[in-house]
Amino acid sequence: MRRLTEDMRLDWVEKGYIHLKGALTRDQAASYLEAADEVIERYREERPGVRDKAAFTIIQTVEQSPAFDSLIDHPGTFGVILDLMGPYLQVMGTQIYVRYAKEDMLSNWHTDAGPSLRDIRVEPDSRPLNFKIQYFLTDIPEENRANFCLVPGSHREYFPEGGLSNGEWPENGIQMIAEAGDAAIFPHNLWHGVAPHDGDNVRRSVTFRYGQMWSRPYDYEKVPEEVLDRMTPRQRRLMGDMGDGYTATDYFKPKDQLEVVLEGIDLGEPALA
């Protein structure tokens, strides 16, 4: 299981994000891409209006296909996620991003969850409130290919009141170059967006948002039983299932959280190499 290194920790604290290269193998990325394409095609058939959009997002990914269950606690990323967030965590939301060609930015600069979270910051050595991990399923070999855009260090800066105008590029903003199988982990208040797309391919990625389990998820109040039935105990817990007879306070102090989440995992100390 991949662990947090000293370089990753430094990037997280100073830059506000971690670029995990090779989080998935090329074969794994291709398998997830095949599953995503099946979901995308079904989604487009059910919603004809989507066909004219340059970009769209499909939510509740794990309900769309069981193929994505293994991303909940994938060994290429889950150790890093645990090192950053700790074991009292939960999946807050899952999405598939689809990005077609367009000359303008496909998503303007923003922070996640808007003003409700934008101005909330934690100490660099504190556990984060929540963050998103984006798995790139297609290569993004150069700029202006619907790249994930970000401003390193912006997690420490106030986002402009009223946002940035269309086409306005913030100082020090960059476009991430990534290969299929890479992943990016970033917190809610990092300035980010999606670059224009001058290519002829379709950029696809899958995101999982993790948060401290005392907060509540975006995707579900309660995950459907038919989805939970196919999952492992840890995956069920990460999707918010507390078992029979739980009460609201179980989200704040679950007695078996370490046993369930860390089953089969010897975290010890982070690698920090």
Secondary structure, 3 states (H helix, E strand, C coil): CCCCCHHHHHHHHHHCCEEECCCCCHHHHHHHHHHHHHHHHHHHHHCHHHHHCCEEEEECHHHHCHHHHHHCCCCCCHHHHHHHHCCCEEEEEEEEEEECCECCCCEEEECCCCHHHHCCCCCCCCCCCEEEEEEECCCECCCCECCEEECCCHHHCCCCCCCCCCCCCCCCCEECCECCCCEEEEECCCCEEECCECCCCCEEEEEEEEEECCCCCCCCCCCCHHHHCCCCHHHHHHCCCCCCCCCHHHHCCCCCHHHHHCCCCCCCCCCCC
